[in-house]
Amino acid sequence: MSASQIQLLIIPLTCETLVYGIYLCLAATSIIILLKRGLRGSTARKVLFGVVLVMFLSSTGTLLSDIMARIQLGLSNTSTNSRLLNSESDIAEVVFVRINYVLSDYVVVWRCWTLWDRVVFPRLFLAFCVMGSTVAAIISGAMCIRDDILFGSAKSGPQDLILIAPLIITNICSTSLVGYKAWQHRRFMKENLGRETKSSQAGKVLILLVESGAIYCLLGILAMISSEVFKADTARAELGKATLSSLQTHLAGIYPTAVILLVTLEKTQKDAFERTNDNAVMESRVTTLNFARPGSSVGSFSSRTSRDSLGDGLDTGRNGAIDDLEKHRGFEEGRGKRSSQM
């Protein structure tokens, strides 16, 4: 086995394992947070949990398929067996990468769909885009599987453009719609609540969605460019093509998983902030019960208590004065009797 063949076996698998490790951390964190927030009371969280789990299983299947294919390719001595194993690995990768691409497209549309509530035209446009992406993924997948069966490997051609172009168009449209909503929100906050509210919780989430969408568009464009760059039949071109193809499934899963994770974290922080504010309000209400204004029930109770205490003091003083007067009269009567006897 030549040095170029060893590199072709080791370098793509090493890069794929590294990216898969990053994806594993993101997927595990997203699943744990969604489970902690609870799945029974929210249909949206159930759907997001299912999407994250399916994409992660697709990436895991891709990694295991590549590992087994490369191990068997290293142990195989005949070109026929190598061609057959490579074809089987390519077919598995074609299926798994399209599952992740389609699901990531659904997440992209979902994040924009929720922002355009009760607005028909943007939602119809998004539905048309996601349907086009799904059909394109099916057509390109069928073309790749046909090439794998007939030629032993998928050839770079129109199937790459058919797969990636609708995804980029869908993401550009949804990111533009989210960006418009972010601009509307920021303008409303500035006009009504002042400049200091420009970093509000909702504004941060919208900016996050716009930035992540722009990055995903850039990655899609780079994927289209790389498919054209690595068409040459050289060792370096073959190595670059093998490396990028092994990373497609994981990169397609990392982006929507990261979006779900960040949005969920923002919601968790918002809920914690609201609970803290509610507790502070309750504590302030309990404290102000001791300082209620006149006319309230607490004020009336305090006033009655003060009046009762004052009345008790006046009655005690009045009774003491009467006792002193009676004692004085008794003393005077005793002096008069003694004087008459003398």
C-alpha positions as CSV (number, residue, x, y, z in Angstrom):
1,M,0.0,0.0,0.0
2,S,1.4,3.4,-1.1
3,A,1.8,6.4,1.1
4,S,-1.0,8.3,-0.7
5,Q,-3.4,5.4,-0.1
6,I,-2.5,5.4,3.6
7,Q,-3.2,9.1,3.8
8,L,-6.5,8.6,2.0
9,L,-7.5,6.1,4.7
10,I,-6.2,7.9,7.8
11,I,-6.6,11.7,7.2
12,P,-10.3,11.8,6.3
13,L,-11.2,9.4,9.2
14,T,-9.1,11.5,11.7
15,C,-10.9,14.8,10.6
16,E,-14.2,13.0,10.7
17,T,-13.7,11.7,14.2
18,L,-12.7,15.2,15.5
19,V,-15.7,16.9,14.0
20,Y,-17.9,14.0,15.3
21,G,-16.6,14.6,18.8
22,I,-17.6,18.3,18.6
23,Y,-21.0,17.2,17.4
24,L,-21.4,14.7,20.2
25,C,-20.9,17.4,22.8
26,L,-23.5,19.6,21.2
27,A,-26.0,16.9,20.7
28,A,-25.6,15.5,24.2
29,T,-26.0,19.0,25.8
30,S,-29.1,19.7,23.7
31,I,-30.7,16.4,24.6
32,I,-30.0,16.9,28.3
33,I,-31.4,20.5,28.3
34,L,-34.5,19.5,26.4
35,L,-35.1,16.6,28.9
36,K,-34.6,18.9,31.9
37,R,-37.2,21.3,30.5
38,G,-39.6,18.5,30.0
39,L,-41.2,16.9,26.9
40,R,-44.7,16.2,28.1
41,G,-46.0,19.7,28.2
42,S,-44.6,20.9,24.9
43,T,-45.1,19.5,21.4
44,A,-42.3,21.8,20.0
45,R,-39.7,20.3,22.5
46,K,-40.8,16.8,21.5
47,V,-40.2,17.6,17.8
48,L,-36.8,19.3,18.5
49,F,-35.8,16.3,20.6
50,G,-36.6,13.9,17.8
51,V,-34.8,16.0,15.2
52,V,-31.6,16.2,17.3
53,L,-31.7,12.5,18.0
54,V,-32.3,11.5,14.4
55,M,-29.5,13.7,13.1
56,F,-27.1,12.4,15.7
57,L,-27.9,8.8,14.9
58,S,-27.3,9.6,11.2
59,S,-23.9,11.1,12.0
60,T,-23.1,8.1,14.2
61,G,-24.1,5.7,11.4
62,T,-21.9,7.6,8.9
63,L,-18.9,7.4,11.2
64,L,-19.3,3.7,11.9
65,S,-19.8,3.0,8.2
66,D,-16.7,4.9,7.3
67,I,-14.6,3.2,10.0
68,M,-15.7,-0.3,8.9
69,A,-15.2,0.5,5.2
70,R,-11.7,1.9,5.8
71,I,-10.7,-1.1,8.0
72,Q,-11.9,-3.5,5.4
73,L,-10.3,-1.6,2.6
74,G,-7.0,-1.7,4.5
75,L,-7.3,-5.5,4.9
76,S,-8.6,-6.1,1.4
77,N,-6.1,-7.2,-1.3
78,T,-8.3,-7.2,-4.4
79,S,-9.5,-4.1,-6.2
80,T,-12.9,-5.7,-6.7
81,N,-13.6,-6.0,-3.0
82,S,-12.3,-2.5,-2.4
83,R,-14.6,-1.2,-5.0
84,L,-17.6,-3.0,-3.5
85,L,-16.8,-1.8,0.0
86,N,-16.3,1.7,-1.1
87,S,-19.7,1.6,-3.0
88,E,-21.5,0.4,0.1
89,S,-19.9,3.1,2.3
90,D,-20.8,5.8,-0.3
91,I,-24.5,4.6,-0.4
92,A,-24.8,4.8,3.4
93,E,-23.2,8.2,3.4
94,V,-25.5,9.4,0.6
95,V,-28.6,8.4,2.7
96,F,-27.3,9.8,6.0
97,V,-26.1,13.1,4.7
98,R,-29.4,13.8,3.0
99,I,-31.3,13.0,6.1
100,N,-29.3,15.6,8.0
101,Y,-29.5,18.1,5.2
102,V,-33.3,17.9,5.0
103,L,-33.7,18.0,8.8
104,S,-31.4,21.0,9.0
105,D,-33.5,22.7,6.4
106,Y,-36.6,22.0,8.4
107,V,-35.0,23.6,11.5
108,V,-34.0,26.7,9.3
109,V,-37.6,27.0,8.2
110,W,-39.0,26.4,11.7
111,R,-37.0,29.2,13.3
112,C,-38.4,31.6,10.7
113,W,-41.9,30.1,10.6
114,T,-42.5,30.9,14.3
115,L,-41.6,34.5,13.8
116,W,-44.1,35.1,11.0
117,D,-47.2,34.0,12.8
118,R,-50.5,34.8,11.0
119,V,-48.7,36.1,7.9
120,V,-49.6,33.9,5.0
121,F,-47.2,34.9,2.2
122,P,-43.9,34.3,4.0
123,R,-45.1,31.0,5.3
124,L,-46.3,29.8,1.9
125,F,-42.9,30.9,0.4
126,L,-41.0,29.0,3.2
127,A,-43.2,25.9,2.6
128,F,-42.4,26.0,-1.1
129,C,-38.7,26.3,-0.4
130,V,-38.6,23.3,2.0
131,M,-40.6,21.2,-0.3
132,G,-38.2,22.0,-3.1
133,S,-35.2,21.1,-0.9
134,T,-36.8,17.8,0.0
135,V,-37.5,16.9,-3.6
136,A,-34.0,17.9,-4.6
137,A,-32.4,15.8,-1.9
138,I,-34.4,12.8,-3.1
139,I,-33.5,13.3,-6.7
140,S,-29.8,13.9,-6.0
141,G,-29.7,10.9,-3.7
142,A,-31.1,8.6,-6.4
143,M,-28.6,9.9,-8.9
144,C,-25.7,9.3,-6.5
145,I,-26.9,5.7,-5.6
146,R,-27.2,5.0,-9.4
147,D,-23.6,6.1,-10.0
148,D,-22.4,4.0,-7.0
149,I,-24.1,0.9,-8.4
150,L,-23.0,1.4,-12.0
151,F,-19.5,2.9,-11.6
152,G,-18.5,2.0,-8.0
153,S,-18.5,5.6,-6.7
154,A,-20.5,8.7,-7.1
155,K,-19.1,11.1,-9.7
156,S,-19.1,14.8,-9.1
157,G,-21.7,16.3,-11.3
158,P,-25.2,17.9,-11.4
159,Q,-26.3,15.9,-8.3
160,D,-24.1,18.0,-6.0
161,L,-25.6,21.2,-7.4
162,I,-29.1,19.8,-7.2
163,L,-28.6,19.0,-3.5
164,I,-26.8,22.1,-2.3
165,A,-28.4,24.9,-4.3
166,P,-32.0,24.6,-2.9
167,L,-30.6,24.4,0.6
168,I,-28.7,27.6,0.1
169,I,-31.7,29.4,-1.4
170,T,-33.9,28.2,1.4
171,N,-31.4,29.4,4.0
172,I,-30.8,32.7,2.4
173,C,-34.6,33.4,2.2
174,S,-35.3,32.4,5.8
175,T,-32.2,34.3,7.1
176,S,-33.4,37.4,5.3
177,L,-36.9,37.1,6.8
178,V,-35.4,36.6,10.3
179,G,-33.1,39.6,9.7
180,Y,-36.1,41.8,8.7
181,K,-37.9,40.7,11.9
182,A,-34.7,41.6,13.9
183,W,-34.6,45.0,12.3
184,Q,-38.3,45.6,13.1
185,H,-37.8,44.6,16.7
186,R,-34.8,46.8,17.2
187,R,-36.5,49.8,15.6
188,F,-39.6,49.3,17.8
189,M,-37.5,49.0,21.0
190,K,-35.6,52.2,20.1
191,E,-38.7,54.2,19.3
192,N,-40.7,53.1,22.3
193,L,-38.3,52.1,25.1
194,G,-35.1,53.9,24.4
195,R,-31.6,53.0,23.3
196,E,-30.6,51.1,26.4
197,T,-32.9,48.2,25.4
198,K,-31.1,47.3,22.2
199,S,-29.6,44.3,23.9
200,S,-32.9,42.7,24.9
201,Q,-33.4,39.0,25.2
202,A,-35.5,38.7,22.0
203,G,-33.0,40.9,20.1
204,K,-30.1,38.7,21.1
205,V,-31.9,35.6,19.9
206,L,-32.8,37.2,16.5
207,I,-29.3,38.4,16.0
208,L,-28.0,34.9,16.8
209,L,-30.3,33.3,14.2
210,V,-29.2,35.8,11.6
211,E,-25.5,35.2,12.2
212,S,-25.8,31.4,12.3
213,G,-27.9,31.5,9.1
214,A,-25.2,33.6,7.4
215,I,-22.5,31.2,8.4
216,Y,-24.5,28.3,7.1
217,C,-25.0,30.0,3.8
218,L,-21.2,30.6,3.6
219,L,-20.6,26.9,4.3
220,G,-23.0,25.9,1.6
221,I,-21.3,28.2,-0.9
222,L,-17.9,26.8,0.0
223,A,-19.2,23.2,-0.4
224,M,-20.3,24.1,-4.0
225,I,-16.9,25.7,-4.7
226,S,-15.0,22.7,-3.3
227,S,-17.0,20.2,-5.4
228,E,-15.7,22.0,-8.5
229,V,-12.1,22.5,-7.2
230,F,-11.5,18.8,-6.4
231,K,-12.6,17.5,-9.8
232,A,-9.0,16.9,-10.9
233,D,-7.8,13.3,-10.8
234,T,-4.8,13.9,-8.5
235,A,-3.9,12.5,-5.2
236,R,-4.4,15.8,-3.4
237,A,-7.8,16.3,-5.1
238,E,-8.9,12.8,-4.1
239,L,-7.7,13.4,-0.5
240,G,-9.6,16.7,-0.3
241,K,-12.7,15.3,-1.8
242,A,-12.7,12.3,0.6
243,T,-12.1,14.5,3.6
244,L,-14.9,17.0,2.7
245,S,-17.4,14.2,1.9
246,S,-16.7,12.5,5.2
247,L,-17.5,15.8,7.1
248,Q,-20.7,16.7,5.3
249,T,-23.1,14.6,7.5
250,H,-21.6,15.9,10.7
251,L,-21.5,19.6,9.6
252,A,-25.1,19.4,8.4
253,G,-26.0,18.2,11.9
254,I,-23.9,20.5,13.9
255,Y,-25.5,23.7,12.6
256,P,-29.2,23.0,13.5
257,T,-28.2,21.3,16.7
258,A,-26.2,24.4,17.7
259,V,-29.2,26.7,16.8
260,I,-31.5,24.5,18.9
261,L,-29.1,24.5,21.8
262,L,-28.5,28.2,21.8
263,V,-32.2,29.1,21.5
264,T,-33.0,26.6,24.3
265,L,-30.3,28.2,26.6
266,E,-31.7,31.6,25.9
267,K,-35.2,30.5,26.9
268,T,-33.8,28.8,30.0
269,Q,-32.0,32.0,31.0
270,K,-35.2,34.0,30.3
271,D,-37.3,31.7,32.4
272,A,-34.8,31.9,35.3
273,F,-34.8,35.6,35.0
274,E,-38.6,35.8,35.1
275,R,-38.7,33.5,38.1
276,T,-36.2,35.7,39.9
277,N,-38.3,38.8,39.1
278,D,-41.4,37.1,40.3
279,N,-39.8,36.1,43.6
280,A,-38.5,39.6,44.1
281,V,-42.0,41.1,43.5
282,M,-43.5,38.7,46.0
283,E,-40.9,39.6,48.6
284,S,-41.5,43.2,48.0
285,R,-45.2,42.7,48.4
286,V,-44.8,40.9,51.7
287,T,-42.5,43.6,53.0
288,T,-44.8,46.4,52.1
289,L,-47.7,44.8,54.0
290,N,-46.2,46.4,57.1
291,F,-46.3,49.8,55.5
292,A,-49.8,49.8,53.9
293,R,-51.5,53.1,53.3
294,P,-54.5,54.3,55.4
295,G,-57.7,52.8,54.2
296,S,-56.2,49.3,53.5
297,S,-57.1,46.3,55.6
298,V,-53.7,46.3,57.3
299,G,-53.8,50.0,57.9
300,S,-57.3,49.7,59.4
301,F,-56.1,46.9,61.6
302,S,-53.1,48.9,62.8
303,S,-55.3,52.0,63.4
304,R,-57.8,49.9,65.4
305,T,-55.0,48.4,67.5
306,S,-53.5,51.8,68.2
307,R,-56.9,53.2,69.2
308,D,-57.6,50.2,71.5
309,S,-54.3,50.6,73.1
310,L,-54.8,54.3,73.6
311,G,-58.3,53.7,75.0
312,D,-57.0,51.2,77.5
313,G,-54.4,53.7,78.6
314,L,-57.1,56.4,79.1
315,D,-59.4,54.1,81.0
316,T,-56.6,53.1,83.3
317,G,-55.6,56.7,84.0
318,R,-59.3,57.7,84.6
319,N,-59.8,54.8,87.0
320,G,-56.7,55.7,88.9
321,A,-57.8,59.3,89.3
322,I,-61.2,58.2,90.7
323,D,-59.5,56.0,93.2
324,D,-57.3,58.9,94.4
325,L,-60.3,61.2,94.7
326,E,-62.2,58.6,96.9
327,K,-59.2,58.2,99.1
328,H,-58.9,61.9,99.5
329,R,-62.6,62.2,100.5
330,G,-62.3,59.4,103.0
331,F,-59.3,61.1,104.6
332,E,-61.2,64.4,104.9
333,E,-64.2,62.8,106.5
334,G,-62.0,61.1,109.1
335,R,-60.4,64.4,110.0
336,G,-63.9,66.0,110.5
337,K,-65.1,63.2,112.8
338,R,-62.0,63.5,115.0
339,S,-62.4,67.3,115.3
340,S,-66.1,67.0,116.4
341,Q,-65.1,64.5,119.1
342,M,-62.5,66.9,120.5
